[in-house]
Amino acid sequence: MAILDRANEEVLAYPIRYEGDGYGGKTPTHLGEDGKPLTPVRFRAYVLPVGYSGAGWAVDIRTEAQGWADVQRVRVICKPVDGAPPTGKWGRIEFRNQAWTVQEEPKLFRGSRTSQSYVSLLVELLGDA
């Protein structure tokens, strides 16, 4: 059993697709061609804090009672879902009752055995400025 089989976070990922933006470019969307949301994917992952909100605990308006700032940017480490990352850049994921946005192309690391492969996603809190 690989360590990623024992990941502690339940994550829901919404896949994305690109559609024309009317100006010759492409824009990401979470909706299918029928206008309904694409089917989300559930998986388990480890979530590692990378950055915090605001300029620090004294400035952050969302401080907790103990004085710690909320985590704004995290790295999600998981097993590949069907051999690929669960979502792409600008995809939306949810965990801990919060929505997050994937900020860069997911990185897929392949090991010599399937159990050694993993995906790394850099995500930021959705709507955080």
Order of alpha helices (4+ residues) and beta strands (2+ residues): beta-beta-beta-beta-beta-beta-beta-beta-beta
